[in-house]
Amino acid sequence: MVFISNRVKNLTYAIRDVAAVAMELEKQGKRMLYLNIGDPIAYDFKTPEIFREAAKKAIDDGYNGYSASNGVEELRKAIVEKEKKYNNINGLSPEDVLVTNGVSEALQFVIAAATEGGDEILMPGPTYPPYISIAQFFGAVPVTYDCDENNGWQPDIDDIRKKITPKTRMLVLINPNNPTGALYSEKTVKQIIDIAGEHNLLLLSDEIYDRMTFDEQIVSTASIAKDVPVIGFNGFSKIYLAPGWRLGYMYFYDPEDKLTELRKNIEKEGRVRLCAPHPFQIAAITALRGPQDHLIEMNRKLRVRRDLTVKRCNEIEGVSCVTPKGAFYAFPKIDFNGKWPNSKEFVMELMRETGVVVVFGSGFCPRTGEGHFRTVFLPPPEMLNEAFDKIEQFIKSKK
Ligand SMILES: Cc1ncc(COP(=O)(O)O)c(C=O)c1O
C-alpha cells in the first residue's frame, strides 16, 4: 500500500464533489442541468474577442518562456492603475503586486506564509470552500463568523469580535461573497478594518467579483483602510471572463511597511513555483487597459437572471432567497420539513431524480450553510426556468 497523507485524505471541495457524482449520472445517460458551475464560459458568456486576440498575439510574439516570478512588470503597472481607477486604492506601486495562478494560488501563498499549525483564520460563514480546505491543508484552523441572512447576509460584527482568540492570525472578507452574493456596506467594511487594526490581524480582502455588482458599487477594503494594512485578492476569472487563463494577483496595501517581511517571503514562494502563464499575463494588460464594454452586457444579463432566480425561489413553498447584490450565486434557504435530514441529502436526491445539479449549503460552512443550497444564475433564462420547474415539482412531490 502506498502511503497517503492525512493532509490530502481530508481534502474536500463540495462543488467539485457534487460535479463528480453528476458526471457519473450523465455517463449513465441522464440529462443533467448544471447550476453548480461558477464558470461563465460554461454557459453563454464568452471571453471578449479583443482579449482572445491579445492572447493569440502574445503567443505569436514569442512570450512563451518563463516570466519574472512576481509577474510581468507592465501587467503589475496596469493592475495598480486598475485598482486606483475602479477601486479608489491609492499608494500601490508595481512592487506591491504579485501575479499568481489565479486567486487560488494567492490564497495558498498567504496561508502558507502567515500561519503555523493551530493558528486560526477567521472567515465568513458561509464562505468559498477552498478557504476552509486550504487552511486545513496547511494545519491552520478555519473559524467561520456568522453572516446574517436576515440582514442581507452581512457579516455579524459582534460575532467576529466574539470569535477572536489569542490564536487568531487572519481575518478574511470576501466582497461580494460566494455563495451568498452579499455586497458589504461601507460601514461593515470599515468595522471589519477596525477590528483587524485593533487586534493586529492580517486582513485579507477577496474582491474577485468587484465589478460584477447590480445595484450599488463595491467599497474596496484598501480604499478606506487608511493605516491598516490589507492584502487584496483579485483576478481575471470572473470579471474578465477568462477562468481558464489561471491568472490572478494579490496586492499589499501597506502604508506603514508592516507587511514588507511577509511580502518578501511570499515572493520566495513565487520564485519556487517559477511564474504564472506568460502569454496570458501579456493579454491581461489589454484586458485591463482596453475597452471594458463587455461588463455592461455581462451585468445586464446577470441582473435579469438574478431577478428570475430570486423570484422562482421565493415562489416555491418552503424556499426563500435573499437577493444577491453581486457575483453570480444565490443561496436559498429551504425548509426540509422532515423530508430530508440535511442539505447534502436534499441535493443528492434532487440530482438523482431531476438531473438538476446545485451544491449543498453545508459545503460552504457546516454551521451557517446547512439548510441551504447554492445555485448559479449564469444560465440563460430558459434553462433557469426549466431547472426551477423541476426543483419546484420535486419539492412539491415530497409533501
Ligand atoms: C471568492 C472566490 N475567490 C477565488 C476564486 C477562485 O479564483 P481563481 O479562478 O482566480 O483561482 C473563486 C472562484 O469561484 C471565488 O469565488
Ligand as a Chemical Component Dictionary entry (heavy atoms), coordinates in Angstrom:
data_LIG
# 
_chem_comp.id                   LIG 
_chem_comp.type                 NON-POLYMER 
_chem_comp.pdbx_formal_charge   0 
_chem_comp.three_letter_code    LIG 
# 
loop_
_chem_comp_atom.comp_id 
_chem_comp_atom.atom_id 
_chem_comp_atom.alt_atom_id 
_chem_comp_atom.type_symbol 
_chem_comp_atom.charge 
_chem_comp_atom.model_Cartn_x 
_chem_comp_atom.model_Cartn_y 
_chem_comp_atom.model_Cartn_z 
_chem_comp_atom.pdbx_ordinal 
LIG C1 C1 C 0 -14.445 34.168 -3.745  1  
LIG C2 C2 C 0 -13.575 33.448 -4.727  2  
LIG N1 N1 N 0 -12.254 33.568 -4.644  3  
LIG C3 C3 C 0 -11.450 32.926 -5.515  4  
LIG C4 C4 C 0 -11.958 32.107 -6.508  5  
LIG C5 C5 C 0 -11.016 31.376 -7.418  6  
LIG O1 O1 O 0 -10.445 32.246 -8.304  7  
LIG P1 P1 P 0 -9.345  31.866 -9.377  8  
LIG O2 O2 O 0 -10.025 31.317 -10.571 9  
LIG O3 O3 O 0 -8.689  33.206 -9.643  10 
LIG O4 O4 O 0 -8.398  30.903 -8.751  11 
LIG C6 C6 C 0 -13.332 31.963 -6.632  12 
LIG C7 C7 C 0 -13.899 31.071 -7.672  13 
LIG O5 O5 O 0 -15.044 30.722 -7.702  14 
LIG C8 C8 C 0 -14.162 32.642 -5.709  15 
LIG O6 O6 O 0 -15.492 32.512 -5.761  16 
# 
loop_
_chem_comp_bond.comp_id 
_chem_comp_bond.atom_id_1 
_chem_comp_bond.atom_id_2 
_chem_comp_bond.value_order 
_chem_comp_bond.pdbx_ordinal 
LIG C1 C2 SING 1  
LIG C2 N1 SING 2  
LIG C2 C8 DOUB 3  
LIG N1 C3 DOUB 4  
LIG C3 C4 SING 5  
LIG C4 C5 SING 6  
LIG C4 C6 DOUB 7  
LIG C5 O1 SING 8  
LIG O1 P1 SING 9  
LIG P1 O2 DOUB 10 
LIG P1 O3 SING 11 
LIG P1 O4 SING 12 
LIG C6 C7 SING 13 
LIG C6 C8 SING 14 
LIG C7 O5 DOUB 15 
LIG C8 O6 SING 16 
# 
